[in-house]
Amino acid sequence: MEKILLISPVIPDANGGGREKRAHQWVHKLSKQYEVSILIIKEKELEIEEKELLLNGANNINFVKIPSRSKFMLVNQDIKKLLALKFGCFPLFRETKNQLEEIYREQQFDLILCFRLYLKEYALFLKKIMNTKTIHLDIDDIESTTRLKIAKLFFKKSQYKKAIIHFISSLFFKVEEIRLETYTKHVYICSNEDQRVLSKQFPSLIVEKLPNRLYGVPNILETPKNPFQLLFVGTLSYFPNEEAVLWFIDKVLPRLRKLDSRWVLHVVGYGASERLKKALLKQKGVIFYGYISSLETVYNEAAIVISPLHAGGGTKLKVIEAMWYGRPIVATNESVHGLGLTPYVHFLPAETADEFILACHQLTQEPILVKKLVNASLSMMNEEYTYV
């Protein structure tokens, strides 16, 4: 059996965040054809939960922590690498090279699969020391485009320092993306839209779509008795999610509750800033959970899932999860980007506050429409967005 080395910034976990889920999908897919080894590259030490995942995972797993940002780097003329860290890249330092050589110099692999473009220096170095013939890159989405969208969102919200950082970061990744053909001949991407863009830009590259999927069989829940329960799920430390929630509780929820005080928004996700926590706790009609271990509990309560994102990248797992649990979705175009969903067939589209209010009200009045949306979404889930 051929051997493959998967380089990942996260520990594969079917129940984790977006990157963890995608890494798990890779391990599941590759283990059917290859003997899989995993190299985890992280800035921080492993959490206790992550160590437990490692103990329960594959045997061939190595973990490398990259050096912290420090004055030591500046003294050693690593300014360029320090800047790269600042703007979202994972540069390869001398001490890390030594560590990798110690682990891998006597090993051989038929293929290196590097998950995320910002780890490509590690893949190139290991390719050289192990004399591996081929590197494949899973870039997930076009990172420069994603970061530019977020930069514009920060600018719109008058957070100019963060806007500049994200703009420079998008330029960093744009330069890396321009050089894709020098790193690899095979790239994976999560959406049809990004696949078309890259295929046109790099005709000689094999650009293959690997959708972000959920592991297992969809868990279609019973329709809740209370149709006025809204749900938002997302990593709240991610600015596009924070902005979306703040926009909704400012522009939409008060108007919904003015029409009918039974409207309630459930907000689930870890990493909320103090600013966001205060806003959520202050707003009438909001139930804030923070992190919860089982989403099924809140989906049981929810009648409608909202996704009012105005920026972001890749495919939005919060939308796929709503489909998984059989809940109708009201979403912006950004929220469903790359999923191949059809408005009014799989979800109700909404960009403005008026459109969100109208769509939410419509779903409370038309159970046949709800059933139609859920059934179409389930069909799409089974075709595109699950693996077992």
Secondary structure as GFF3:
##gff-version 3
##sequence-region A 1 388
A	DSSP	beta_strand	3	8	.	.	.	ID=ss1
A	DSSP	alpha_helix	18	30	.	.	.	ID=ss2
A	DSSP	beta_strand	35	42	.	.	.	ID=ss3
A	DSSP	alpha_helix	48	56	.	.	.	ID=ss4
A	DSSP	beta_strand	61	65	.	.	.	ID=ss5
A	DSSP	alpha_helix	71	75	.	.	.	ID=ss6
A	DSSP	alpha_helix	79	86	.	.	.	ID=ss7
A	DSSP	alpha_helix	94	104	.	.	.	ID=ss8
A	DSSP	beta_strand	111	115	.	.	.	ID=ss9
A	DSSP	three_ten_helix	117	119	.	.	.	ID=ss10
A	DSSP	alpha_helix	120	130	.	.	.	ID=ss11
A	DSSP	beta_strand	135	140	.	.	.	ID=ss12
A	DSSP	alpha_helix	143	156	.	.	.	ID=ss13
A	DSSP	alpha_helix	160	178	.	.	.	ID=ss14
A	DSSP	alpha_helix	180	183	.	.	.	ID=ss15
A	DSSP	beta_strand	186	189	.	.	.	ID=ss16
A	DSSP	alpha_helix	192	201	.	.	.	ID=ss17
A	DSSP	beta_strand	206	209	.	.	.	ID=ss18
A	DSSP	beta_strand	214	215	.	.	.	ID=ss19
A	DSSP	beta_strand	229	233	.	.	.	ID=ss20
A	DSSP	alpha_helix	239	251	.	.	.	ID=ss21
A	DSSP	alpha_helix	253	259	.	.	.	ID=ss22
A	DSSP	beta_strand	264	268	.	.	.	ID=ss23
A	DSSP	alpha_helix	274	282	.	.	.	ID=ss24
A	DSSP	beta_strand	286	290	.	.	.	ID=ss25
A	DSSP	alpha_helix	296	301	.	.	.	ID=ss26
A	DSSP	beta_strand	304	307	.	.	.	ID=ss27
A	DSSP	alpha_helix	317	325	.	.	.	ID=ss28
A	DSSP	beta_strand	329	331	.	.	.	ID=ss29
A	DSSP	three_ten_helix	334	336	.	.	.	ID=ss30
A	DSSP	beta_strand	348	349	.	.	.	ID=ss31
A	DSSP	alpha_helix	353	365	.	.	.	ID=ss32
A	DSSP	alpha_helix	367	384	.	.	.	ID=ss33
A	DSSP	beta_strand	386	387	.	.	.	ID=ss34
###
